[in-house]
Amino acid sequence: MARPDDLVFAPLGGVGEIGMNLSIYGLGNRQQRSWLAVDLGVSFGDEEHLPGIDLIMPDIRFLEKEKKNLVGLVLTHAHEDHFGAIIDLWPKLRCPIYATKFSASLFAAKLAAERTTLKIPITVVPSGGRIDLGPFNVEFIPVAHSIPESHALAIRTSAGLVLHTGDWKIDPTPVVGPPTDEKRLRELGDEGVMALIGDSTNAVRDGHSPSETEVGASLTGLIKAAKGRVAVTTFASNVGRMRAVADAAKAAGREVVLVGRAMDRVSQVARECGYFDGVQSFRGSEYYGHFPPDKVLALCTGSQGEPRAALARIARDDHPDVTLNKGDCVIFSSRTIPGNEKAVGGIINGLVNQGIEVITDRDHLVHVSGHPRREELRELISWVRPQLLIPVHGEALHLNEHAKLARQMGVPKVVVCRNGDLVRLGPGDPAIIDQLPAGRLYKDGTILEEEKSRAVVERRKMAFAGCAFVALALTQTGDMVDDPEVELIGVPENNSAGEPLDDIVFDAVVATVEGLPKARRRDPDAVAESVRRTVRSVVQQHWGKKPLCFVHVLRV
C-alpha cells in the first residue's frame, strides 16, 4: 500500500532524447496525487524522416486527465526545448505558469509574434525566490547556461528535497548573469538532497566546458583581423554570445546590424531586462548597406541551416538587405544540432564556393556548450551529495555515462529511466513502479497530430515510394464505362527497359478489372482492393518499391 507522502517523478519528454523536455513530480498516494510540471518544450522535425512536420511535442494526455490535480508549470529557462510547446499545449491544461522575468518576457514576445488572441498569464518569480505550489515548495537557484536566468529548482516536499538541475554548467566568468550558485548548492547538500535529477548532455565529454568569456576574447581577435564584411551566426537566444559579439564589434570599430526576426525579438527583451546595459544600439538590416565593408558586422539567425532564416538567404544571395562577397567572413558561433549537419554543410559549402571565409568551432574557439562536462558533473555531485541520481536530458549513451559516473562518485542509488517511467523517489527504495502514457505529438501546419496519425504515416511513405491514383467508372453490372484514369506521382516515368510505367500500370488495371468474376465486379470495394494490390505489385516488379495507391470506383 502506497504511503500518503510518496514522492514520484516521471519524464514525459526529454529522456532518451535531447529536446522536448517535460518532467512531472507527484506527491500523495496511488489514488490521489498532486502534480507539479517542470518545463514544456519541443523538438524539431526532420524533413528526411518526418516530411512537413515543423515541431514535435510531448504527449500530455496523462496531465490532461490529472489537470484538476496539476498545481502549476514551472519553467527552468526560455529555450525552445524547454518552453516551446506552451502556446500549443497550455490550452489543454490551463494551469498556472511560473518563471523569472527574462523567461516570462521572452514568452510574452513570442506569444505576441504568433498573432493569436490566446492569453497565457505567467507569474514572475524573482531569481533565487521561493514559491509554494500545493504541497511543493520550489526555489529558483541561478545556474550558468547559454541563455539568461537559467535556474535549477530545489523542490521541497514532506517526503524530501529534490534538486532538478535544468540545463546548467559551471562558468566562473559568464558574459551575462551570475555564475552557478555554488554556495547555495552546497547548502542544499548540507540540508540533505533525496534525489538529483540531472542534465546529461555532455556526460561523454571529459574536463570542464570553457567559459563564455574565453569565446568573447577569441571572437574579438577574429573580428579585429577581418578585412571585409563579417557575419556572425549564433542561436538567437544566446544573449551572452550576442553581447560578446557586440563587444568584439565595438573593439573592431564595427556597427552591429541584426538580421532575422528572432534576433530582433530576443535583443529587445534582453535590453528591457538590462542584459545589454552599456552595449551599443543595434541597427536594423536596412542599414547594412550604409556602412563600408570594414565597419559593419551582421549578426544573423540561421546557425542550424534553417532554409528560411537569414544566413541561408544571404548564402543564396536572395536577402533584400544583406550581401556577402569574396573575401568576406562568416563565423558560425554555434554547435550544429544532430540532424542538421546536411543543412549546415550545404550553407557552408555554398559560402566557400563564393570565396567567403567560413570559421567554425573546428578551427577556433567560437562556441562553447551551455551544458556540464564530466568534471562539472563530479563537482555538482560532491556539492549536493544526493542519495539518488536520475540522469535526464540526453540520449541513451549520455544517460548511461552519467549513471556510471554517479556510481563511481559513490552515489548510493542510481536509476536510469525512460519517458513514461514513473519512479518512486521515496520514502523507501527508489524504483520504477509504473508506466504513464508517453509519446509524441506532431505540429503539422496548424494541426496537432498523434504520432501514428494517418497523415504522418502516409506522408513518410509517399516521400519514400511515391503515390498512384486510379479512377474507374463502372456500370451497375461491373463493366467499365471508359478507360481508367491513372496518375503516378513521385514514381519514375520509365522502367529500366525504358518502358513507360504509366502504360504498364494502365494495362495492369484493365486486365485486373476484366479478369474479376462478374459478381466481384459489382462490388466497388472489392474492385478497388484488387486494383490497389495489382498496382502496388506491378510497380514493385518494375521499380523495386511499392507506392501508396488510392483507387476511386464510381458507379454509373
C-alpha positions as CSV (number, residue, x, y, z in Angstrom):
1,M,0.0,0.0,0.0
2,A,1.5,3.4,-1.0
3,R,2.1,5.8,1.8
4,P,0.3,9.2,1.7
5,D,3.6,11.0,1.3
6,D,5.2,9.1,-1.6
7,L,7.1,11.3,-3.9
8,V,7.2,10.2,-7.5
9,F,8.9,11.5,-10.7
10,A,8.2,10.9,-14.4
11,P,9.7,12.3,-17.5
12,L,7.1,12.7,-20.3
13,G,9.8,14.0,-22.7
14,G,13.5,14.7,-22.8
15,V,14.8,11.4,-21.6
16,G,16.4,9.0,-24.1
17,E,16.5,12.1,-26.4
18,I,17.7,15.7,-26.4
19,G,14.7,18.1,-26.6
20,M,11.0,18.1,-25.9
21,N,11.5,18.4,-22.1
22,L,8.6,17.8,-19.7
23,S,9.1,16.4,-16.2
24,I,6.4,15.9,-13.6
25,Y,6.6,15.3,-9.8
26,G,3.7,13.8,-7.8
27,L,3.1,13.7,-4.1
28,G,0.4,11.6,-2.4
29,N,-0.8,8.0,-2.8
30,R,-1.8,6.0,-5.8
31,Q,-5.4,7.2,-5.6
32,Q,-4.7,10.9,-5.1
33,R,-1.6,12.8,-6.1
34,S,-0.8,16.5,-6.5
35,W,1.3,17.1,-9.6
36,L,3.9,19.7,-10.5
37,A,5.1,20.1,-14.1
38,V,8.6,21.3,-15.0
39,D,9.1,22.7,-18.5
40,L,7.1,22.1,-21.6
41,G,9.4,22.0,-24.7
42,V,9.6,21.0,-28.3
43,S,11.9,19.1,-30.6
44,F,12.3,20.0,-34.3
45,G,11.1,17.9,-37.2
46,D,13.5,16.1,-39.5
47,E,12.4,16.5,-43.2
48,E,14.0,13.2,-44.1
49,H,12.0,11.2,-41.6
50,L,9.1,13.5,-40.9
51,P,8.4,15.5,-44.0
52,G,6.2,18.5,-43.4
53,I,6.4,18.3,-39.6
54,D,7.7,21.5,-38.0
55,L,7.7,20.7,-34.3
56,I,7.5,17.6,-32.1
57,M,5.9,17.9,-28.7
58,P,5.3,15.6,-25.7
59,D,2.0,13.7,-25.5
60,I,0.3,15.3,-22.4
61,R,-2.8,13.0,-22.2
62,F,-1.8,11.9,-18.7
63,L,-1.6,15.5,-17.5
64,E,-4.9,16.3,-19.2
65,K,-6.6,13.5,-17.2
66,E,-4.9,14.9,-14.0
67,K,-5.3,18.6,-14.7
68,K,-7.5,19.2,-11.6
69,N,-4.5,18.0,-9.5
70,L,-1.9,19.9,-11.5
71,V,-0.8,22.7,-9.2
72,G,1.4,24.5,-11.8
73,L,4.0,24.5,-14.5
74,V,7.5,25.9,-13.6
75,L,10.0,26.9,-16.3
76,T,13.7,26.5,-15.7
77,H,14.6,28.7,-18.6
78,A,13.4,30.0,-22.0
79,H,15.0,27.7,-24.6
80,E,12.6,26.2,-27.1
81,D,13.2,22.7,-26.0
82,H,12.0,23.7,-22.5
83,F,9.2,26.2,-23.2
84,G,8.4,25.9,-26.9
85,A,5.2,23.8,-26.6
86,I,3.4,26.0,-24.2
87,I,1.4,28.0,-26.8
88,D,0.0,24.8,-28.4
89,L,-0.5,22.6,-25.3
90,W,-1.3,25.0,-22.5
91,P,-5.0,25.4,-23.6
92,K,-5.4,21.7,-22.8
93,L,-4.1,22.2,-19.2
94,R,-4.8,25.9,-18.3
95,C,-2.6,25.6,-15.2
96,P,-0.7,28.5,-13.6
97,I,2.8,29.1,-15.1
98,Y,5.8,30.4,-13.1
99,A,9.1,31.8,-14.4
100,T,11.6,34.5,-13.8
101,K,11.4,37.9,-15.6
102,F,13.5,37.2,-18.7
103,S,11.7,33.9,-19.5
104,A,8.3,35.4,-18.9
105,S,9.2,38.5,-21.1
106,L,10.6,36.3,-23.9
107,F,7.5,34.2,-23.8
108,A,5.2,37.2,-23.9
109,A,7.1,38.5,-27.0
110,K,6.8,35.1,-28.7
111,L,3.1,34.9,-28.0
112,A,2.6,38.4,-29.4
113,A,4.5,37.4,-32.6
114,E,2.1,34.5,-33.1
115,R,-0.8,36.9,-33.7
116,T,-3.1,34.8,-31.5
117,T,-5.9,36.0,-29.3
118,L,-4.8,33.5,-26.7
119,K,-3.9,34.9,-23.3
120,I,-1.4,32.9,-21.2
121,P,-0.5,34.6,-18.0
122,I,2.8,33.8,-16.4
123,T,3.6,34.7,-12.7
124,V,7.0,36.2,-12.4
125,V,9.2,34.8,-9.6
126,P,12.5,36.6,-8.6
127,S,15.8,34.8,-9.3
128,G,16.6,33.0,-6.1
129,G,12.9,33.2,-5.0
130,R,10.7,30.6,-3.4
131,I,7.1,29.8,-4.1
132,D,4.6,27.3,-2.6
133,L,2.5,25.3,-5.1
134,G,0.2,22.9,-3.3
135,P,2.4,20.6,-1.3
136,F,5.6,21.7,-3.2
137,N,7.9,24.5,-2.2
138,V,10.0,25.5,-5.2
139,E,13.2,27.5,-5.0
140,F,14.8,29.0,-8.1
141,I,18.6,28.6,-7.9
142,P,20.7,30.6,-10.5
143,V,22.9,28.5,-12.8
144,A,25.1,29.4,-15.8
145,H,23.8,28.4,-19.2
146,S,23.6,29.8,-22.7
147,I,20.5,31.9,-22.0
148,P,19.9,34.4,-19.2
149,E,18.1,33.4,-16.0
150,S,18.5,29.7,-16.2
151,H,17.7,28.0,-12.9
152,A,18.0,24.7,-11.1
153,L,14.9,24.0,-9.0
154,A,15.1,22.9,-5.3
155,I,11.7,21.1,-4.8
156,R,10.9,20.6,-1.2
157,T,8.2,18.2,-0.1
158,S,7.1,16.4,3.1
159,A,8.9,13.3,1.6
160,G,12.2,15.1,1.0
161,L,14.2,17.5,-1.2
162,V,14.8,17.1,-4.9
163,L,17.2,19.1,-7.0
164,H,16.1,19.4,-10.6
165,T,19.2,20.9,-12.4
166,G,17.6,22.1,-15.6
167,D,20.3,23.0,-18.2
168,W,23.5,24.3,-16.5
169,K,27.3,24.4,-16.5
170,I,30.0,25.8,-14.2
171,D,31.2,29.0,-15.7
172,P,33.0,31.3,-13.3
173,T,33.0,34.2,-15.8
174,P,29.8,34.2,-17.8
175,V,29.2,37.2,-20.1
176,V,25.8,37.9,-18.7
177,G,24.1,36.9,-15.4
178,P,25.6,35.4,-12.3
179,P,27.7,32.2,-12.2
180,T,26.2,28.9,-11.0
181,D,25.4,29.4,-7.3
182,E,27.9,27.0,-5.7
183,K,27.3,28.3,-2.2
184,R,23.5,27.7,-2.3
185,L,24.0,24.2,-3.9
186,R,26.5,23.3,-1.1
187,E,23.9,24.5,1.5
188,L,21.3,22.2,-0.2
189,G,23.8,19.3,0.2
190,D,24.0,20.1,3.9
191,E,20.2,20.2,4.2
192,G,20.1,16.8,2.6
193,V,19.1,16.0,-1.0
194,M,17.0,13.0,-1.6
195,A,17.3,13.0,-5.4
196,L,19.3,14.8,-8.1
197,I,17.6,14.9,-11.5
198,G,20.5,15.9,-13.7
199,D,21.4,17.2,-17.2
200,S,23.4,14.5,-19.1
201,T,24.0,16.3,-22.4
202,N,27.8,16.4,-22.1
203,A,28.3,13.3,-19.9
204,V,30.5,11.8,-22.6
205,R,33.0,14.7,-22.6
206,D,35.9,14.9,-20.2
207,G,37.1,18.0,-18.4
208,H,35.3,21.4,-18.0
209,S,33.5,23.5,-20.6
210,P,35.4,26.6,-21.5
211,S,33.9,29.9,-20.3
212,E,31.8,32.3,-22.4
213,T,34.5,35.0,-21.6
214,E,37.1,32.9,-23.5
215,V,34.8,32.8,-26.5
216,G,34.4,36.5,-26.3
217,A,38.2,37.0,-26.4
218,S,38.5,34.7,-29.4
219,L,35.7,36.4,-31.3
220,T,37.4,39.8,-30.7
221,G,40.6,38.6,-32.2
222,L,39.0,37.2,-35.3
223,I,36.7,40.2,-35.9
224,K,39.6,42.6,-35.5
225,A,41.7,40.7,-38.0
226,A,38.9,40.6,-40.7
227,K,39.4,42.9,-43.7
228,G,35.9,42.8,-45.3
229,R,32.4,42.3,-44.1
230,V,31.8,40.0,-41.2
231,A,28.7,38.0,-40.5
232,V,28.3,36.0,-37.2
233,T,25.5,33.4,-36.8
234,T,24.5,32.0,-33.4
235,F,21.4,30.9,-31.5
236,A,19.2,33.9,-31.2
237,S,18.5,33.0,-27.5
238,N,22.2,33.2,-26.6
239,V,22.2,36.7,-25.1
240,G,25.7,36.3,-23.7
241,R,27.1,35.5,-27.1
242,M,25.2,38.4,-28.7
243,R,26.8,40.7,-26.1
244,A,30.2,39.2,-26.7
245,V,29.8,39.7,-30.5
246,A,28.7,43.3,-29.8
247,D,31.7,44.0,-27.6
248,A,34.0,42.4,-30.2
249,A,32.5,44.6,-33.0
250,K,32.9,47.7,-30.9
251,A,36.6,46.9,-30.3
252,A,37.0,46.5,-34.1
253,G,35.2,49.7,-34.9
254,R,32.2,48.0,-36.5
255,E,28.4,48.7,-36.2
256,V,26.2,45.6,-35.4
257,V,23.3,45.0,-37.8
258,L,20.7,42.5,-36.6
259,V,19.4,40.2,-39.3
260,G,16.4,37.9,-38.5
261,R,13.2,38.3,-36.6
262,A,14.3,36.1,-33.7
263,M,17.4,38.2,-33.2
264,D,15.3,41.3,-33.1
265,R,12.9,39.8,-30.6
266,V,15.5,38.4,-28.2
267,S,17.6,41.6,-28.3
268,Q,14.6,43.7,-27.4
269,V,13.7,41.6,-24.4
270,A,17.4,41.4,-23.3
271,R,17.7,45.2,-23.4
272,E,14.4,45.6,-21.5
273,C,15.7,43.2,-18.8
274,G,19.1,45.1,-18.5
275,Y,21.3,42.5,-20.1
276,F,22.5,44.9,-22.8
277,D,23.3,47.8,-20.5
278,G,26.3,49.6,-21.8
279,V,26.1,47.8,-25.2
280,Q,25.9,50.0,-28.4
281,S,22.5,50.2,-30.1
282,F,21.9,47.6,-32.8
283,R,20.9,48.6,-36.3
284,G,18.2,47.1,-38.4
285,S,19.2,45.1,-41.5
286,E,18.1,48.0,-43.8
287,Y,21.2,50.0,-42.6
288,Y,23.7,47.2,-43.6
289,G,24.5,48.8,-47.0
290,H,25.1,52.2,-45.5
291,F,28.5,51.2,-43.9
292,P,31.8,50.4,-45.5
293,P,32.7,46.7,-45.5
294,D,35.2,47.0,-42.7
295,K,32.8,49.0,-40.5
296,V,29.8,46.6,-40.3
297,L,29.0,43.2,-38.7
298,A,25.8,41.3,-39.4
299,L,24.5,39.2,-36.5
300,C,22.3,36.6,-38.2
301,T,19.9,33.8,-37.4
302,G,20.3,30.6,-39.3
303,S,23.1,28.8,-37.5
304,Q,21.3,25.4,-37.9
305,G,20.9,25.7,-41.7
306,E,17.2,26.7,-41.5
307,P,16.3,27.4,-45.1
308,R,14.1,30.4,-44.4
309,A,16.5,32.0,-41.8
310,A,18.7,35.0,-42.6
311,L,22.0,33.2,-43.2
312,A,20.5,30.7,-45.7
313,R,19.0,33.7,-47.7
314,I,22.3,35.5,-47.6
315,A,24.2,32.4,-48.8
316,R,21.7,32.1,-51.7
317,D,22.1,35.8,-52.4
318,D,18.4,36.5,-52.1
319,H,18.3,38.6,-48.9
320,P,16.8,42.0,-49.6
321,D,19.3,43.9,-47.4
322,V,22.4,41.8,-46.8
323,T,25.0,40.5,-49.3
324,L,28.5,38.9,-48.9
325,N,31.3,38.9,-51.4
326,K,34.6,37.2,-52.0
327,G,37.0,37.9,-49.1
328,D,34.2,38.5,-46.5
329,C,34.0,36.2,-43.5
330,V,31.2,34.2,-41.8
331,I,31.6,32.9,-38.2
332,F,29.4,30.0,-37.0
333,S,29.4,30.8,-33.3
334,S,27.3,27.7,-32.6
335,R,27.2,23.9,-32.5
336,T,25.4,22.0,-35.1
337,I,22.5,20.1,-33.5
338,P,22.5,16.4,-34.5
339,G,20.3,16.0,-37.6
340,N,21.1,19.5,-39.0
341,E,24.6,18.5,-40.4
342,K,23.5,18.3,-44.0
343,A,21.6,21.6,-44.0
344,V,24.5,23.5,-42.2
345,G,27.1,21.8,-44.5
346,G,25.1,22.9,-47.6
347,I,25.3,26.5,-46.4
348,I,29.0,26.3,-45.6
349,N,29.8,24.8,-48.9
350,G,27.8,27.4,-50.7
351,L,29.6,30.2,-48.9
352,V,33.0,28.6,-49.6
353,N,32.2,28.3,-53.3
354,Q,31.6,32.0,-53.4
355,G,35.1,32.7,-51.9
356,I,33.8,33.6,-48.5
357,E,35.9,32.6,-45.5
358,V,34.0,30.4,-43.1
359,I,35.1,29.9,-39.4
360,T,33.6,27.2,-37.2
361,D,34.3,25.7,-33.8
362,R,36.5,23.2,-35.6
363,D,39.1,25.9,-36.3
364,H,38.8,28.4,-33.4
365,L,37.1,28.8,-30.0
366,V,34.0,30.5,-31.3
367,H,31.4,28.4,-29.4
368,V,31.1,26.6,-26.0
369,S,28.3,24.4,-24.8
370,G,26.0,25.5,-22.1
371,H,26.0,22.0,-20.6
372,P,28.3,20.4,-18.0
373,R,31.1,18.1,-18.9
374,R,32.2,15.2,-16.7
375,E,34.3,17.3,-14.2
376,E,31.5,19.7,-13.7
377,L,29.1,16.7,-13.1
378,R,31.5,15.4,-10.5
379,E,31.7,18.8,-8.8
380,L,27.9,19.1,-8.5
381,I,27.6,15.6,-7.1
382,S,30.3,16.5,-4.5
383,W,28.5,19.7,-3.5
384,V,25.0,18.2,-3.3
385,R,25.8,14.6,-2.1
386,P,22.4,13.1,-3.3
387,Q,21.0,9.8,-2.1
388,L,19.7,9.1,-5.6
389,L,20.7,10.3,-9.0
390,I,18.5,10.1,-12.1
391,P,20.1,11.1,-15.4
392,V,17.8,13.1,-17.8
393,H,18.3,15.4,-20.8
394,G,20.2,13.0,-23.0
395,E,20.2,10.1,-25.4
396,A,20.8,6.5,-24.1
397,L,24.6,6.9,-24.2
398,H,24.6,10.2,-22.3
399,L,22.2,8.8,-19.6
400,N,24.3,5.6,-19.1
401,E,27.6,7.6,-18.9
402,H,26.1,9.9,-16.4
403,A,24.8,7.0,-14.3
404,K,28.3,5.3,-14.5
405,L,29.9,8.5,-13.3
406,A,27.4,8.8,-10.4
407,R,28.2,5.2,-9.3
408,Q,31.9,6.0,-9.4
409,M,31.3,9.0,-7.2
410,G,29.6,6.8,-4.6
411,V,26.0,8.0,-5.1
412,P,24.1,5.3,-3.1
413,K,21.3,4.8,-5.7
414,V,21.1,5.5,-9.4
415,V,18.0,4.9,-11.6
416,V,18.1,5.1,-15.4
417,C,14.6,5.6,-16.7
418,R,12.9,6.5,-20.0
419,N,10.0,8.7,-21.0
420,G,6.8,7.4,-19.3
421,D,8.5,5.6,-16.4
422,L,7.0,6.5,-13.0
423,V,9.8,6.5,-10.5
424,R,9.3,6.4,-6.7
425,L,11.9,8.7,-5.2
426,G,11.0,8.0,-1.6
427,P,10.4,7.2,1.1
428,G,11.9,3.7,0.8
429,D,14.0,2.3,-2.0
430,P,13.7,4.2,-5.3
431,A,12.3,2.1,-8.2
432,I,10.3,2.3,-11.4
433,I,6.8,1.5,-10.2
434,D,4.5,2.2,-13.1
435,Q,4.2,3.3,-16.7
436,L,2.4,6.5,-17.7
437,P,1.2,7.3,-21.2
438,A,4.0,9.0,-23.1
439,G,4.6,9.7,-26.7
440,R,4.9,12.5,-29.3
441,L,2.6,15.0,-30.9
442,Y,3.4,16.4,-34.3
443,K,2.8,20.1,-35.2
444,D,1.6,19.7,-38.8
445,G,0.9,23.2,-40.1
446,T,-1.6,24.5,-37.6
447,I,-2.8,21.0,-36.5
448,L,-1.5,18.7,-33.7
449,E,-1.3,15.1,-34.9
450,E,-0.7,12.0,-32.9
451,E,2.5,10.0,-33.6
452,K,0.7,7.3,-35.6
453,S,-1.8,9.6,-37.4
454,R,-2.6,8.7,-41.0
455,A,-1.3,11.9,-42.4
456,V,2.2,11.4,-40.8
457,V,2.5,7.8,-41.7
458,E,1.3,8.2,-45.3
459,R,3.5,11.3,-45.9
460,R,6.5,9.3,-44.8
461,K,5.6,6.5,-47.2
462,M,4.9,9.0,-50.1
463,A,8.3,10.6,-49.5
464,F,9.9,7.2,-50.0
465,A,7.9,5.5,-52.7
466,G,5.5,8.0,-54.3
467,C,1.8,7.6,-54.9
468,A,-0.5,6.1,-57.5
469,F,-4.1,7.3,-58.2
470,V,-6.5,5.3,-60.2
471,A,-10.1,6.3,-61.1
472,L,-12.6,3.8,-62.6
473,A,-16.2,4.3,-63.8
474,L,-18.2,1.0,-63.7
475,T,-21.8,0.2,-64.7
476,Q,-24.2,-1.5,-62.3
477,T,-23.2,-4.8,-63.9
478,G,-19.5,-4.1,-63.4
479,D,-18.5,-3.1,-66.9
480,M,-16.0,-0.3,-67.5
481,V,-17.7,2.8,-68.9
482,D,-14.5,4.3,-70.2
483,D,-10.7,3.8,-69.9
484,P,-9.4,4.1,-66.3
485,E,-7.5,7.2,-65.3
486,V,-4.1,6.5,-63.9
487,E,-1.7,9.1,-62.4
488,L,1.7,8.3,-60.8
489,I,3.3,10.9,-58.5
490,G,6.9,10.6,-57.3
491,V,7.3,7.4,-59.4
492,P,9.9,7.2,-62.3
493,E,8.5,7.7,-65.7
494,N,10.1,4.6,-67.3
495,N,11.3,1.2,-66.0
496,S,14.9,0.1,-66.6
497,A,14.0,-1.1,-70.1
498,G,12.7,2.4,-71.0
499,E,9.0,1.4,-71.0
500,P,6.6,4.0,-69.6
501,L,5.3,3.0,-66.2
502,D,2.0,4.8,-66.8
503,D,1.3,2.4,-69.7
504,I,2.3,-0.7,-67.7
505,V,0.1,0.3,-64.8
506,F,-2.8,1.2,-67.1
507,D,-2.7,-2.3,-68.8
508,A,-2.5,-4.0,-65.4
509,V,-5.6,-2.1,-64.1
510,V,-7.6,-3.0,-67.2
511,A,-6.5,-6.7,-67.0
512,T,-7.3,-6.9,-63.3
513,V,-10.9,-5.5,-63.7
514,E,-11.7,-7.6,-66.8
515,G,-10.3,-10.7,-65.0
516,L,-12.6,-10.4,-62.0
517,P,-15.7,-12.6,-61.8
518,K,-18.9,-10.7,-62.6
519,A,-20.1,-10.9,-59.0
520,R,-17.0,-9.2,-57.7
521,R,-17.1,-6.5,-60.3
522,R,-20.5,-5.4,-58.9
523,D,-18.8,-4.7,-55.5
524,P,-16.9,-1.4,-55.8
525,D,-14.9,-2.1,-52.6
526,A,-13.7,-5.5,-53.9
527,V,-12.7,-3.9,-57.3
528,A,-10.8,-1.1,-55.5
529,E,-8.9,-3.5,-53.3
530,S,-8.0,-5.8,-56.2
531,V,-6.8,-2.9,-58.3
532,R,-4.8,-1.4,-55.4
533,R,-3.0,-4.7,-54.8
534,T,-2.2,-5.1,-58.5
535,V,-0.9,-1.6,-59.0
536,R,1.5,-1.8,-55.9
537,S,2.7,-5.3,-57.1
538,V,3.3,-4.2,-60.7
539,V,5.2,-1.1,-59.7
540,Q,7.3,-3.1,-57.3
541,Q,8.2,-5.5,-60.1
542,H,9.4,-2.7,-62.4
543,W,10.9,-0.3,-59.8
544,G,11.6,-2.2,-56.6
545,K,9.4,0.0,-54.4
546,K,5.7,-0.2,-53.5
547,P,3.9,3.2,-53.8
548,L,0.9,4.2,-51.8
549,C,-2.1,3.6,-54.0
550,F,-5.6,5.2,-53.9
551,V,-8.4,3.8,-56.1
552,H,-11.7,5.6,-56.7
553,V,-14.5,3.5,-58.2
554,L,-17.5,5.4,-59.5
555,R,-20.8,3.5,-60.1
556,V,-22.9,4.9,-63.0
